[in-house]
Amino acid sequence: MRSATPADLEKSRETKLSEQLANLRRLWPYMWRKERPWDKVRIGLSLAVILIGTGITVQAPLLLADGINRIAEDDPAAGLAAGIAGFILGYGVLRFLSVAIPNLREFLFSPVGQRAQREVGVDVFRHLQRLSLRFHLERKTGSLSRIMERGNRSIDFLFRFLLFNIGPTLLLLAYICVVFALRYEVALSLIALVTVVSYFWFTAASTEWRLKFRRRMNEKDQLASSRSVDALLNYETVKLFGAEARETKRFSRAMEDYQEASVRSARSLAWVNIGQAAIVNLGLVLALGLTAQGVAAGRYGIGELTAVSLVMMQLYQPLNILGFAYREIKQSLIDMEKMFDLLAIRPEIADREGASVLDAKGAAVNFDDVRFGYGPDREVLKGLSFTAEAGQKTAIVGPSGAGKSTIARLILRFYDPTGGAVRIGAADIRSVTQESLRASLGVVPQDTVLFNDTIGYNIGYPKPDATQDEIERAGQLAQIHAFIEGLPKGYETLVGERGLKLSGGEKQRVAIARTVIKNPPILLLDEATSALDSETEAGILASLNEVASGRTCIVIAHRLSTVVDADKIIVIEDGRLVESGNHRDLLRENGLYARLWLQQSMAREKGTLETA
């Protein structure tokens, strides 16, 4: 399996035949599963229905020709009496079956196709959940959902057209050629065959020519989608800087590019359609001309003109579908390839074979000579070593850019260190399952992002089977219960997309309530109060201290006033540990911590004086 990057997903490149076939082979197991024998029965019955339907499609015009020939005999009354009743009944039955059979095929196959489409979509979604934080930070907003949507849609299209349109069309062509050769003459079969081959060749060549227009149109469509999603997700930022006109202009420019690409694609399609119509109608004229010669020579009855005309027109319809299908199959293969490119991306962080389940109860967190960088030229942690003792509150402080938030990401194993080890208890976290690791950690981040659902759902998210009593108890411990109960719908109140209906303090209390519900042995507070005012911060800190009691607690903080009660304070600068101790000891050392404390104290005093 080849690896890819998010940038690769946006590249426009030719899809090789071998890759197309490989992608199609990857689809087959979703449809032909051993554990679902009834799906195989459905597929078999669908194919049988196709064979029957193909025969009926050709026989109906031939029956019509026989009826016309009978009526056109020397004794019209005798011909009418002998043949018209059977002709009307037979033709009506065949026409009904020609309409009913495709619907019967849809009835049989629809559950198979929809189930396969769902399973592929779920597999892709599951895989995206396993990919690293680095991948999701680098991706373009909105592009992944569009790739998944198009890729999933292409699967249903490919199943239907490859099995139930391309195959039946080729079968119909073969049947028509045999009937023409046996009932009329070989030359008529050759006309039908050459028409189809010419049509297919022209369609294939012209489709390859216009694929570049479709690819460019898709790229511009994705760009426009990314522009709109990005602006809407960052609604508050746009409003804050009065950038509505700028964002509208960017979106308008992206839509103009999409419009231009779409027009070029539509015009190229129009030229293709004109060429296809010319080929089909030329074949029809030649076939009718040859049949008319046979009628004039007395070899065929007058009804054969009608039969040949209808058969050629019936061939035209699947030919038209074949042209459309070829174009769409090529596009679907491109869309499906992009989705399978997602599946080809190997997770940067993966469980080792035989990874154990972490038992973090009463465990310390230890950084042992940890080195890490976001790139070869950006080393953030440079041999960092410290221990957060079990059951104690350990604070990590330092100037901006020192690597504090990186420490949190390494503990959560969003990244692996390039050197050294992160241990919980005696276990290197790379040797345990990610699921058990994260189940042991309760995180209150700086910016809590909520689901667009109820407050109760968001609080109970870590524990799907949480009872209403448990959710309300968590709300009480987080000191948000009274606020929620004061809302018209209480815990059933919708929080809005990303929690925008709640204030910063309210969202942080929801995050604390989540942690209470989760009940983890280790707490990780990543600048949980840095964006809050002093009064709100004091209330949040009281809630956090109550929740953290008796647990291993790591607090990453910018405001030193929030960690003065910590059992141990780790001071880092430029990715290295420079000081360690409690608040009083560090002030006495008169080092970096003391300087940061003095700076923040002066800033607080200045702010107080200005407010006064």
C-alpha positions as CSV (number, residue, x, y, z in Angstrom):
1,M,0.0,0.0,0.0
2,R,1.5,3.3,-1.0
3,S,1.6,6.2,1.3
4,A,0.2,9.7,0.5
5,T,0.0,13.1,2.0
6,P,-2.9,15.6,2.1
7,A,-1.2,17.6,-0.6
8,D,-1.3,14.5,-2.9
9,L,-5.1,14.5,-2.6
10,E,-5.3,17.8,-4.4
11,K,-3.0,17.0,-7.3
12,S,-4.6,16.5,-10.7
13,R,-3.0,13.5,-12.3
14,E,-3.7,10.9,-14.9
15,T,-5.2,7.7,-13.5
16,K,-3.3,4.7,-14.9
17,L,-5.3,1.7,-16.1
18,S,-3.6,-0.6,-13.6
19,E,-4.6,1.7,-10.7
20,Q,-8.2,1.9,-12.0
21,L,-8.4,-1.9,-12.1
22,A,-6.8,-2.1,-8.6
23,N,-9.4,0.2,-7.2
24,L,-12.2,-1.8,-8.8
25,R,-10.8,-4.9,-7.3
26,R,-10.8,-3.2,-3.9
27,L,-14.6,-2.7,-4.3
28,W,-15.5,-6.2,-5.1
29,P,-15.1,-7.7,-1.5
30,Y,-17.6,-5.1,-0.2
31,M,-20.2,-6.6,-2.5
32,W,-19.3,-10.3,-2.6
33,R,-18.9,-11.2,1.1
34,K,-18.8,-14.8,2.3
35,E,-20.8,-14.0,5.4
36,R,-23.7,-12.6,3.2
37,P,-24.9,-15.5,0.9
38,W,-28.2,-13.8,0.2
39,D,-26.3,-10.9,-1.5
40,K,-24.8,-13.4,-3.9
41,V,-28.2,-14.7,-4.6
42,R,-29.5,-11.2,-5.3
43,I,-26.6,-10.5,-7.7
44,G,-27.2,-13.8,-9.5
45,L,-30.9,-13.1,-9.9
46,S,-30.1,-9.6,-11.1
47,L,-27.8,-11.0,-13.8
48,A,-30.5,-13.6,-14.8
49,V,-33.0,-10.8,-15.1
50,I,-30.6,-8.9,-17.4
51,L,-30.3,-11.9,-19.8
52,I,-34.1,-12.2,-20.0
53,G,-34.6,-8.5,-20.4
54,T,-32.0,-8.3,-23.3
55,G,-33.9,-10.9,-25.2
56,I,-37.2,-9.2,-24.7
57,T,-35.8,-5.9,-25.8
58,V,-34.9,-7.3,-29.3
59,Q,-37.9,-9.5,-29.7
60,A,-40.5,-6.8,-29.3
61,P,-39.6,-4.9,-32.6
62,L,-39.4,-8.3,-34.4
63,L,-42.9,-9.2,-33.2
64,L,-44.1,-5.8,-34.4
65,A,-42.5,-6.4,-37.9
66,D,-44.2,-9.8,-38.1
67,G,-47.6,-8.2,-37.3
68,I,-47.1,-5.5,-40.0
69,N,-46.0,-8.1,-42.6
70,R,-49.1,-10.1,-41.8
71,I,-51.4,-7.1,-42.2
72,A,-49.7,-6.1,-45.4
73,E,-50.4,-9.5,-47.1
74,D,-52.5,-9.7,-50.2
75,D,-55.7,-10.4,-48.2
76,P,-55.7,-7.7,-45.6
77,A,-58.8,-9.0,-43.8
78,A,-57.4,-12.5,-43.5
79,G,-54.1,-11.1,-42.3
80,L,-55.8,-8.9,-39.8
81,A,-58.0,-11.7,-38.5
82,A,-55.1,-14.2,-38.2
83,G,-52.4,-12.0,-36.7
84,I,-53.5,-8.7,-35.3
85,A,-55.0,-10.0,-32.0
86,G,-51.9,-12.1,-31.2
87,F,-49.6,-9.2,-32.3
88,I,-51.3,-6.7,-30.1
89,L,-51.3,-9.0,-27.1
90,G,-47.7,-10.2,-27.6
91,Y,-46.3,-6.7,-28.2
92,G,-48.1,-5.3,-25.2
93,V,-46.8,-8.0,-23.0
94,L,-43.2,-7.6,-24.2
95,R,-43.3,-3.8,-23.9
96,F,-44.6,-4.2,-20.3
97,L,-41.8,-6.6,-19.5
98,S,-39.2,-4.4,-21.0
99,V,-40.3,-1.7,-18.5
100,A,-40.9,-4.0,-15.5
101,I,-37.6,-5.9,-15.7
102,P,-35.2,-3.0,-15.0
103,N,-37.3,-2.2,-12.0
104,L,-37.2,-5.8,-10.8
105,R,-33.4,-5.7,-11.2
106,E,-33.3,-2.5,-9.1
107,F,-35.5,-4.2,-6.5
108,L,-33.1,-7.1,-6.3
109,F,-29.8,-5.3,-6.3
110,S,-30.5,-2.1,-4.4
111,P,-29.9,-3.5,-0.9
112,V,-26.5,-4.9,-2.1
113,G,-25.3,-1.7,-3.6
114,Q,-26.5,0.5,-0.7
115,R,-24.9,-1.8,1.9
116,A,-21.6,-1.8,0.1
117,Q,-21.7,2.0,-0.3
118,R,-22.3,2.3,3.4
119,E,-19.5,0.0,4.4
120,V,-16.9,1.7,2.3
121,G,-18.0,5.1,3.7
122,V,-17.8,3.8,7.3
123,D,-14.3,2.3,6.6
124,V,-13.0,5.6,5.2
125,F,-14.5,7.5,8.1
126,R,-13.0,5.1,10.6
127,H,-9.6,5.4,8.9
128,L,-9.8,9.2,9.0
129,Q,-10.4,9.0,12.8
130,R,-7.2,7.0,13.1
131,L,-5.0,9.4,11.2
132,S,-2.6,11.6,13.1
133,L,-3.2,15.2,14.3
134,R,-0.5,16.3,11.8
135,F,-2.7,15.1,8.9
136,H,-5.8,16.9,10.2
137,L,-3.9,20.1,10.9
138,E,-2.5,20.1,7.4
139,R,-5.6,19.3,5.5
140,K,-7.8,21.9,3.7
141,T,-11.0,22.6,5.5
142,G,-14.0,21.1,3.7
143,S,-12.0,19.1,1.2
144,L,-12.2,15.8,3.1
145,S,-15.9,15.8,3.4
146,R,-16.2,16.6,-0.3
147,I,-13.8,13.8,-1.2
148,M,-15.8,11.3,0.9
149,E,-19.1,12.5,-0.5
150,R,-18.0,12.1,-4.1
151,G,-16.1,8.9,-3.6
152,N,-19.0,7.3,-1.9
153,R,-21.4,8.4,-4.6
154,S,-19.0,7.1,-7.2
155,I,-19.1,3.6,-5.7
156,D,-22.9,3.3,-6.2
157,F,-22.5,4.5,-9.7
158,L,-19.7,2.1,-10.6
159,F,-21.6,-0.9,-9.2
160,R,-24.7,-0.1,-11.2
161,F,-23.2,0.8,-14.5
162,L,-20.4,-1.8,-14.7
163,L,-22.7,-4.6,-13.7
164,F,-26.1,-3.5,-15.1
165,N,-25.4,-1.1,-17.9
166,I,-22.1,-1.8,-19.6
167,G,-22.5,-5.6,-19.5
168,P,-26.1,-5.6,-20.8
169,T,-25.2,-3.1,-23.5
170,L,-22.5,-5.4,-24.8
171,L,-24.8,-8.4,-24.5
172,L,-27.5,-6.5,-26.5
173,L,-25.0,-5.6,-29.2
174,A,-24.0,-9.3,-29.6
175,Y,-27.6,-10.4,-29.7
176,I,-28.6,-7.8,-32.3
177,C,-25.6,-8.8,-34.5
178,V,-26.7,-12.4,-34.4
179,V,-30.3,-11.6,-35.1
180,F,-29.4,-9.3,-38.0
181,A,-27.1,-11.9,-39.5
182,L,-29.7,-14.7,-39.2
183,R,-32.8,-12.8,-40.1
184,Y,-31.4,-10.4,-42.6
185,E,-27.8,-10.3,-43.8
186,V,-24.3,-10.1,-42.4
187,A,-23.8,-6.6,-43.8
188,L,-26.5,-5.3,-41.5
189,S,-24.7,-6.8,-38.5
190,L,-21.4,-5.2,-39.6
191,I,-23.1,-1.8,-39.8
192,A,-24.4,-2.2,-36.2
193,L,-21.0,-3.4,-35.0
194,V,-19.0,-0.7,-36.8
195,T,-21.4,1.9,-35.4
196,V,-21.0,0.7,-31.9
197,V,-17.2,0.4,-32.2
198,S,-16.9,3.9,-33.8
199,Y,-19.2,5.3,-31.1
200,F,-17.2,3.8,-28.3
201,W,-13.8,4.8,-29.8
202,F,-15.0,8.4,-30.3
203,T,-16.4,8.5,-26.8
204,A,-13.3,7.1,-25.2
205,A,-11.0,9.5,-27.1
206,S,-13.1,12.6,-26.5
207,T,-13.7,11.7,-22.9
208,E,-9.9,11.5,-22.3
209,W,-9.6,14.9,-24.0
210,R,-12.2,16.5,-21.7
211,L,-11.1,14.9,-18.5
212,K,-8.7,17.8,-17.9
213,F,-11.8,20.1,-17.9
214,R,-13.6,18.0,-15.4
215,R,-10.6,17.7,-13.1
216,R,-10.1,21.5,-13.1
217,M,-13.8,22.0,-12.4
218,N,-13.6,19.6,-9.4
219,E,-10.5,21.4,-8.1
220,K,-12.2,24.7,-8.3
221,D,-15.3,23.3,-6.7
222,Q,-13.3,22.0,-3.8
223,L,-11.5,25.3,-3.4
224,A,-14.8,27.2,-3.3
225,S,-16.2,24.7,-0.8
226,S,-13.1,25.2,1.4
227,R,-13.4,29.0,1.2
228,S,-17.0,28.9,2.4
229,V,-16.6,26.3,5.1
230,D,-13.5,28.0,6.5
231,A,-15.2,31.4,6.6
232,L,-18.3,30.0,8.3
233,L,-16.4,28.0,10.9
234,N,-14.4,31.2,11.7
235,Y,-17.5,33.3,11.8
236,E,-16.5,35.2,14.9
237,T,-13.1,36.0,13.6
238,V,-14.5,37.3,10.4
239,K,-16.9,39.5,12.3
240,L,-14.2,40.7,14.7
241,F,-12.1,42.1,11.9
242,G,-15.0,43.3,9.8
243,A,-13.8,41.0,7.0
244,E,-17.2,40.1,5.6
245,A,-16.6,41.9,2.3
246,R,-13.1,40.4,2.0
247,E,-14.3,36.8,2.6
248,T,-17.2,37.4,0.2
249,K,-14.7,38.6,-2.4
250,R,-12.5,35.5,-1.9
251,F,-15.5,33.2,-2.2
252,S,-16.8,35.1,-5.2
253,R,-13.4,34.8,-6.9
254,A,-13.3,31.1,-6.2
255,M,-16.9,30.7,-7.6
256,E,-15.9,32.7,-10.7
257,D,-13.0,30.3,-11.2
258,Y,-15.4,27.4,-10.7
259,Q,-17.9,28.9,-13.1
260,E,-15.2,29.4,-15.8
261,A,-14.1,25.8,-15.4
262,S,-17.7,24.5,-15.4
263,V,-18.5,26.4,-18.6
264,R,-15.5,24.9,-20.4
265,S,-16.5,21.4,-19.2
266,A,-20.1,21.9,-20.4
267,R,-18.9,23.1,-23.8
268,S,-16.6,20.2,-24.3
269,L,-19.4,17.9,-23.4
270,A,-21.7,19.5,-26.0
271,W,-19.1,18.8,-28.7
272,V,-18.9,15.2,-27.6
273,N,-22.6,14.8,-27.7
274,I,-22.8,16.2,-31.2
275,G,-20.1,13.8,-32.5
276,Q,-21.9,10.8,-30.8
277,A,-25.2,11.8,-32.4
278,A,-23.6,12.0,-35.8
279,I,-22.1,8.5,-35.6
280,V,-25.4,6.9,-34.4
281,N,-27.6,8.6,-37.0
282,L,-25.1,7.7,-39.8
283,G,-25.4,4.1,-38.7
284,L,-29.2,4.3,-38.6
285,V,-29.3,5.8,-42.1
286,L,-27.0,3.1,-43.5
287,A,-29.0,0.3,-41.9
288,L,-32.3,1.6,-43.1
289,G,-30.9,2.1,-46.6
290,L,-29.7,-1.5,-46.8
291,T,-33.0,-2.8,-45.4
292,A,-34.9,-0.7,-47.9
293,Q,-32.9,-2.3,-50.8
294,G,-34.0,-5.7,-49.5
295,V,-37.6,-4.6,-49.3
296,A,-37.4,-3.3,-52.9
297,A,-35.8,-6.5,-54.0
298,G,-38.6,-8.6,-52.4
299,R,-36.3,-10.3,-49.8
300,Y,-38.0,-8.7,-46.8
301,G,-41.5,-7.6,-45.9
302,I,-42.3,-3.9,-45.3
303,G,-42.5,-4.5,-41.6
304,E,-38.7,-5.2,-41.5
305,L,-38.0,-1.5,-42.0
306,T,-39.9,-0.8,-38.8
307,A,-38.1,-3.6,-37.0
308,V,-34.6,-2.5,-38.1
309,S,-35.4,1.1,-37.2
310,L,-36.7,0.2,-33.8
311,V,-33.8,-2.2,-33.1
312,M,-31.2,0.4,-34.1
313,M,-33.0,3.0,-31.9
314,Q,-33.0,0.6,-29.0
315,L,-29.3,0.2,-29.6
316,Y,-28.9,3.9,-29.6
317,Q,-30.4,4.3,-26.1
318,P,-27.8,2.0,-24.4
319,L,-25.2,3.5,-26.7
320,N,-26.1,6.9,-25.3
321,I,-26.0,5.4,-21.8
322,L,-22.6,3.8,-22.7
323,G,-21.2,7.2,-23.7
324,F,-22.5,8.8,-20.5
325,A,-21.4,5.8,-18.5
326,Y,-17.9,5.9,-19.9
327,R,-17.5,9.6,-19.0
328,E,-19.0,9.1,-15.6
329,I,-17.0,6.0,-14.9
330,K,-13.8,7.8,-15.7
331,Q,-14.9,10.6,-13.4
332,S,-16.0,8.1,-10.7
333,L,-12.7,6.4,-10.9
334,I,-11.0,9.7,-10.2
335,D,-13.3,10.4,-7.3
336,M,-12.9,6.9,-6.0
337,E,-9.2,7.1,-6.4
338,K,-9.0,10.2,-4.2
339,M,-11.1,8.4,-1.5
340,F,-8.8,5.4,-1.7
341,D,-5.8,7.7,-1.5
342,L,-7.2,8.6,2.0
343,L,-7.3,4.9,2.9
344,A,-3.7,4.6,1.6
345,I,-2.4,7.1,4.1
346,R,-0.7,5.2,6.8
347,P,-1.4,6.5,10.4
348,E,1.6,8.3,11.7
349,I,0.7,7.0,15.2
350,A,-0.3,3.4,15.4
351,D,-0.5,0.7,18.1
352,R,2.4,-1.7,18.2
353,E,1.6,-5.4,17.5
354,G,0.7,-6.9,20.9
355,A,0.3,-3.5,22.6
356,S,-0.9,-3.9,26.2
357,V,-3.7,-2.1,28.0
358,L,-2.5,0.7,30.2
359,D,-3.3,0.7,33.9
360,A,-2.7,4.3,35.0
361,K,-4.2,4.1,38.5
362,G,-1.7,5.6,41.0
363,A,0.8,6.1,38.2
364,A,3.3,8.9,37.7
365,V,4.0,10.6,34.3
366,N,7.6,10.6,33.4
367,F,9.5,12.4,30.5
368,D,12.9,10.7,30.0
369,D,15.3,12.7,27.8
370,V,12.5,13.5,25.4
371,R,13.3,15.2,22.1
372,F,10.7,16.2,19.6
373,G,10.4,18.5,16.6
374,Y,7.6,19.3,14.1
375,G,10.1,19.1,11.3
376,P,13.9,18.5,10.9
377,D,14.5,22.3,11.2
378,R,12.2,22.9,14.1
379,E,13.2,21.1,17.3
380,V,10.9,22.0,20.1
381,L,11.9,19.7,23.0
382,K,15.6,19.2,23.5
383,G,16.2,16.4,26.0
384,L,13.4,17.2,28.4
385,S,13.2,15.1,31.6
386,F,10.8,15.5,34.6
387,T,8.3,13.5,36.6
388,A,4.8,14.3,37.6
389,E,4.3,12.3,40.7
390,A,1.2,10.2,41.3
391,G,-1.6,11.9,43.2
392,Q,0.1,15.3,43.0
393,K,-0.4,18.5,41.1
394,T,2.5,19.3,38.8
395,A,2.6,22.6,36.9
396,I,4.5,23.2,33.7
397,V,5.2,26.9,33.0
398,G,7.5,28.9,30.8
399,P,7.6,31.7,28.2
400,S,5.6,31.4,25.0
401,G,7.1,29.0,22.5
402,A,8.9,27.0,25.2
403,G,7.1,23.8,24.2
404,K,4.4,23.6,26.9
405,S,1.5,22.6,24.6
406,T,3.8,20.1,22.8
407,I,4.2,18.3,26.1
408,A,0.4,17.8,26.3
409,R,0.3,16.5,22.7
410,L,3.1,14.0,23.5
411,I,1.3,12.8,26.6
412,L,-1.9,12.2,24.6
413,R,0.3,10.6,21.9
414,F,-0.8,12.8,19.1
415,Y,2.8,12.6,18.2
416,D,5.7,10.3,19.1
417,P,9.0,11.7,20.4
418,T,12.0,11.6,18.1
419,G,14.1,10.6,21.1
420,G,13.7,9.5,24.6
421,A,10.4,8.2,26.1
422,V,7.2,9.3,27.8
423,R,6.1,6.9,30.5
424,I,3.1,6.4,32.6
425,G,4.0,4.3,35.5
426,A,6.6,1.8,34.1
427,A,5.0,1.7,30.6
428,D,6.3,3.5,27.6
429,I,3.1,5.0,26.2
430,R,4.2,3.7,22.7
431,S,3.9,0.1,24.1
432,V,0.2,0.5,25.2
433,T,-2.9,0.9,23.1
434,Q,-4.0,4.4,22.2
435,E,-7.5,3.6,23.4
436,S,-6.4,2.7,26.9
437,L,-4.0,5.6,27.0
438,R,-6.6,8.2,26.2
439,A,-9.2,6.5,28.4
440,S,-6.8,7.2,31.3
441,L,-6.5,10.9,30.6
442,G,-9.0,13.6,31.3
443,V,-8.2,16.8,29.3
444,V,-9.5,20.3,29.8
445,P,-8.1,22.3,26.9
446,Q,-7.7,26.0,26.5
447,D,-10.5,26.2,23.9
448,T,-13.2,23.7,24.4
449,V,-15.0,22.8,21.1
450,L,-18.5,21.4,21.6
451,F,-20.7,19.3,19.3
452,N,-23.8,21.0,17.8
453,D,-26.0,19.1,20.1
454,T,-27.5,19.4,23.6
455,I,-25.6,20.4,26.7
456,G,-26.4,17.0,28.2
457,Y,-25.0,15.2,25.2
458,N,-21.8,17.2,25.3
459,I,-21.3,16.5,29.1
460,G,-22.1,12.8,28.7
461,Y,-19.9,12.4,25.5
462,P,-17.1,10.5,27.2
463,K,-19.6,8.0,28.6
464,P,-22.4,7.2,26.0
465,D,-24.4,5.2,28.6
466,A,-24.3,8.0,31.2
467,T,-27.6,8.4,33.1
468,Q,-29.3,11.8,33.5
469,D,-28.4,11.7,37.2
470,E,-24.7,11.2,36.4
471,I,-24.8,14.1,33.9
472,E,-26.4,16.4,36.4
473,R,-24.0,15.3,39.1
474,A,-21.1,16.2,36.8
475,G,-22.8,19.5,36.1
476,Q,-23.0,20.2,39.9
477,L,-19.3,19.4,40.4
478,A,-18.4,21.7,37.5
479,Q,-20.6,24.4,39.0
480,I,-22.7,24.8,35.9
481,H,-25.8,22.9,37.0
482,A,-27.6,26.0,38.2
483,F,-26.9,27.9,35.0
484,I,-28.2,24.9,32.9
485,E,-31.3,24.5,35.0
486,G,-32.1,28.2,34.4
487,L,-32.3,27.6,30.7
488,P,-35.8,27.0,29.2
489,K,-34.8,23.5,28.0
490,G,-32.2,22.7,30.7
491,Y,-29.8,20.0,29.7
492,E,-31.7,19.6,26.4
493,T,-30.6,23.1,25.3
494,L,-28.7,23.1,22.0
495,V,-25.2,24.7,22.3
496,G,-24.9,25.7,18.6
497,E,-22.1,24.7,16.2
498,R,-18.8,24.5,18.0
499,G,-20.5,25.7,21.2
500,L,-20.8,29.3,20.0
501,K,-23.9,30.0,22.1
502,L,-22.0,29.5,25.3
503,S,-19.5,31.9,26.9
504,G,-15.8,30.8,27.4
505,G,-16.4,30.1,31.0
506,E,-19.5,28.1,30.4
507,K,-17.7,26.0,27.8
508,Q,-14.8,25.4,30.2
509,R,-17.3,24.2,32.8
510,V,-18.8,21.8,30.3
511,A,-15.3,20.5,29.7
512,I,-14.8,20.0,33.4
513,A,-18.1,18.2,33.6
514,R,-17.0,15.9,30.8
515,T,-13.9,15.1,32.8
516,V,-16.0,14.3,35.9
517,I,-18.1,11.9,33.8
518,K,-15.0,10.2,32.4
519,N,-13.4,9.9,35.9
520,P,-9.8,9.4,34.7
521,P,-6.8,8.7,36.9
522,I,-4.8,11.4,35.3
523,L,-5.9,15.0,34.6
524,L,-4.2,17.2,31.9
525,L,-5.2,20.9,32.1
526,D,-3.7,22.6,29.0
527,E,-4.0,26.4,29.8
528,A,-7.6,25.7,30.7
529,T,-8.2,29.3,32.1
530,S,-5.8,31.4,30.1
531,A,-8.6,32.9,28.0
532,L,-10.9,33.8,30.9
533,D,-11.3,36.8,33.1
534,S,-10.0,36.7,36.7
535,E,-13.4,36.3,38.3
536,T,-14.4,33.4,36.0
537,E,-11.0,32.0,36.3
538,A,-11.3,31.8,40.1
539,G,-14.5,29.8,39.8
540,I,-13.1,27.5,37.2
541,L,-10.0,26.9,39.4
542,A,-12.1,26.0,42.4
543,S,-14.0,23.4,40.3
544,L,-10.8,22.0,38.8
545,N,-9.2,21.7,42.3
546,E,-12.2,19.7,43.5
547,V,-12.1,17.4,40.5
548,A,-8.3,17.0,40.6
549,S,-8.2,16.0,44.3
550,G,-6.5,12.6,44.7
551,R,-5.5,12.3,41.0
552,T,-2.3,12.8,39.1
553,C,-2.7,16.3,37.7
554,I,-0.6,18.1,35.1
555,V,-1.3,21.7,34.7
556,I,0.1,23.6,31.7
557,A,-0.2,27.3,32.5
558,H,0.7,30.7,31.3
559,R,-0.7,32.6,34.3
560,L,1.6,31.7,37.2
561,S,-1.0,32.8,39.7
562,T,-3.1,29.7,38.8
563,V,-0.4,27.3,39.9
564,V,1.0,28.7,43.1
565,D,-0.6,25.8,45.0
566,A,1.1,23.1,42.8
567,D,3.1,20.5,44.6
568,K,5.8,20.9,42.0
569,I,6.4,23.5,39.2
570,I,8.4,22.6,36.1
571,V,9.9,25.6,34.4
572,I,11.0,25.1,30.8
573,E,12.7,27.4,28.3
574,D,13.6,26.7,24.7
575,G,12.6,23.0,25.1
576,R,14.7,22.4,28.2
577,L,14.0,22.1,31.9
578,V,15.7,25.1,33.6
579,E,14.1,25.0,37.1
580,S,12.0,22.8,39.3
581,G,10.4,23.2,42.7
582,N,7.4,24.7,44.5
583,H,6.3,28.3,44.3
584,R,8.3,29.6,47.3
585,D,11.5,27.7,46.4
586,L,11.4,29.1,42.8
587,L,10.9,32.6,44.0
588,R,13.9,32.3,46.3
589,E,16.1,31.0,43.5
590,N,15.4,34.3,41.7
591,G,15.7,32.6,38.3
592,L,13.4,32.5,35.2
593,Y,10.3,31.7,37.3
594,A,10.9,34.7,39.6
595,R,11.3,37.0,36.6
596,L,8.1,35.7,35.0
597,W,6.3,36.1,38.3
598,L,7.5,39.7,38.6
599,Q,6.5,40.6,35.0
600,Q,3.0,39.2,35.5
601,S,2.6,40.8,38.9
602,M,3.5,44.2,37.5
603,A,1.1,43.6,34.6
604,R,-1.7,42.8,37.0
605,E,-1.0,45.9,39.1
606,K,-0.9,48.0,36.0
607,G,-4.2,46.6,34.8
608,T,-5.8,47.2,38.3
609,L,-4.6,50.8,38.3
610,E,-5.9,51.4,34.8
611,T,-9.3,49.9,35.7
612,A,-9.4,52.1,38.8
